[in-house]
Amino acid sequence: MRKQQNVYYFSVEGDTEKWYLQFLMQIINADERSRFLVKFNIKIEKDPLSFVKRMAIISKTEITHVFDYEGNNEKDRKVFTNVLDKMCKAEKQGKNIIYNLGYSNLTFELWILLHRANCNNYISNKVHYLKFINQYFNKKFTDLDEYKTEDNFKKLLTELSLNDVIQAISRAKNIEKLRAETDEKKQYGSYKYYETNPHVSLWMQIEKILKDVGIINKSL
């Protein structure tokens, strides 16, 4: 019997986010525990409002925007809140859109690292992620640009499994608890986030997908 297919929508900042989600889609569909197939509709688009304006949508649709909170200086905060503002406006386009927040603080490398290790300590600059990527993935990348090349990044992804994804979700939940104990959650419109790193919200949408397909028990 042919499995049904559920569609999930993502707008993402760059290639690594897109390649990761494509990889995740493939391993979900290949897993025998999955009750149905998933299709990830992924578009590299830094502007959520532009993404929604080009979509032909009839029914209620959820979209997750995957992007970075790159620092707490005035410029970085302004870039982040400008994106949140466009997400708010995108929901008001009369297209029955719900925009989910899938950010990483500092960057998407945090989410990747959580597949292999706890990352509970403050990071002052995103370049420091390279040391941990090399350590936990047994690599020798000289800089983040080398790590982000298509061949290198996709080879790194092949070393991960769905169980690693589930571990990343668990570690992200622990970070959530730590942040709640020490920091105040900020709010912009309907969106809540932490200015202090580490923190990541993408795990919420990924956990939901894994629960939808039956890989994670919905009661957990």
N, C-alpha and C positions, 0 to 999 in steps of 0.2 A: 504494500500500500504506500502510495506517495505521501510523504510528510507534508503538512501544511507549512507555510512560510510566513514569518512575521518580519516586518520591516522596521528598522530603527534608523533615525536620522541624526547625523552629526555634521556640524561645521567645525573645522579645525584650523589651527594656526599654520601648520606646516607639514612637511613630508613625514617626519618621524611619527607624528600622531596618526596620520593616515595609514602608514605602513603597519603600525601597531594594531589599529582597529581592523584592518584587512586580515592580519594574522589571527586576531582573536575570533573573527567571524569564521575563518577556516577551521580552527581547532574546535570551536563549538559544534560546527556542522559535522565534523568527523567523529565526535564523541558519541559512543553508543548510548550514553545516558540521556542525550538530548531528545526530548519528545517531538520537537519540530525543528525545521531549519530556520536560520536567521539570515536576513539580508541587511547589511549596513549600507545605507545611502550616505556616502561621505563626500564632503566638498571642502577643499581648501579655500577658506574664506575668513579673513580676519574681522570682517564687518557682518555681524549677525543680521542687521537690518537689510543689507543688500542681499544676503542669502534668501531671506524670507520673501522679499519683493519679487524674486525670480521664480518662486515656487508656485506651482498650480496645485492648490490644496482644497479639498472639499470637506473632508471629515476632520475631526479633532486630531491634531498631530503634535507629538512631543519631539523636540530637538534638543540635543545636548551640545553646548559649545565648549570645545576643549582648547584651553589656552593657559597662559602663564601669568602669575603675579610675580614680577621680576625684581621687586625691591620696594623699600619703604621711603625712598626719597620722593620729593613732590612730583617729579616727572613721571616716575613709575606708577605712583598711586593714581595720577590723573589718567594715564593710559588705561589702567585697569577699570576705573570707574566709568570712563568713556565707553568701554565695551559693555559694561553693565547697563549703561543708559541706552545703548542701542538694542540690547536684549529686551529691555522694558518696552521700547518703542516697537520692536518687532512683534511683541505679543498684542499690540494695539492696532494691527494692520487689518483687522476684520477677517482674518483667515483662520481663526480658532486654533491659534498656536500657543503651546506651552514651551518656554525655553528653560532648559535645565542648566545649572551651573556645573561645569566639569573642569575646574581650575586646579593648577598645581602651584604651590608656593614653596620654593621659588619657581622651579621649572618642571617640565615633563620628565626630566631625568629622575626626579624623586619617585614618581610612580613606577618607572622601570626598575629602579633599585629595590623598591619594596617587594618585588618578586623574588628577591634573593636574601634580603636582610632587613632588620629593623633600622630605621633611619630617624631616630627621635631627637637628634641634636641640631641645634641652630646652625645654619650655614650662612656665612657672611657674603659669599659671592658664588654664583653658579659654576664658576670654573672649578670649584672644589669638588663638584660631583665627579669629575673625571677620575680622581684618585680612587673613589669607591667603586666606580664602574669597572675600572681595571682590576681592583682587588676581588670583587665578588663575582665577576664574570671571567676572571683569569685572562685578561686582555693586556695589551701594551699600547693602547692608543696614545698618541703624543698630544692630542688636543681634542676638544669637543667636536670640532669640524670633521676630524678623521672618523670619530665614533659615529657621526651622523651621516656619513656617506651611505648610499643605498646598499651597496654590497655588505659593508661592515654591519650596518644596523640590522639588516634582514638575517644575516648569519647569526647575530646575537639572539634574535627572536626565535630562531629554530631550536635554541637550547632551552626554551621555556615550554612548560606544559600548562594545562588547565589547573592542575593542582598548584602550580606556582602562582597563577592568577588568584586562586582562592586564598593562598597565603598572603598575597599582596593586599587583598581586601581585609583580611584579619589584621595585618600590621597597620593599615590605614585607619581601621577602627580604633586601635590602641592610641594612635596619634590624636585622633578625635577626642578621646578621653583625656589625654594629657593637656591638650589645648584648652579644653573646657575647665580644667582645674586651675590653670594659670593665667588665661587670657580672656579678654572680653570679645565676644563676637560682634563684628561690625555689621551694619545693615545699610543697604542701598536699594531703595525700592523694595521689592519682595525678596531680594537676594541677601544672604548672610555669608560672611566670610571672616577669616582671621588674617590680620596683618602680619602676625608673627609666624615665621616658618619654624619647623616644617608643618605643612598641612596640605591635604589634597581632598577634593570632593568627588573626583571622577569615580571612585570606588562605588559610590551609591548607585550610579546608573549601571555600572557593570554588574554589581550584585543583583540588581533588579532583573537584568537580562538573564543571568544564570538561574535565578529563581523562576523566571517565566518558562524557561525550557526544561526545568526540572533537575538541573545539575546540582543546585543548592536547594535544600529543603526550605520551603516558604515560611515555615514556622520558626526558623532560626533568626 
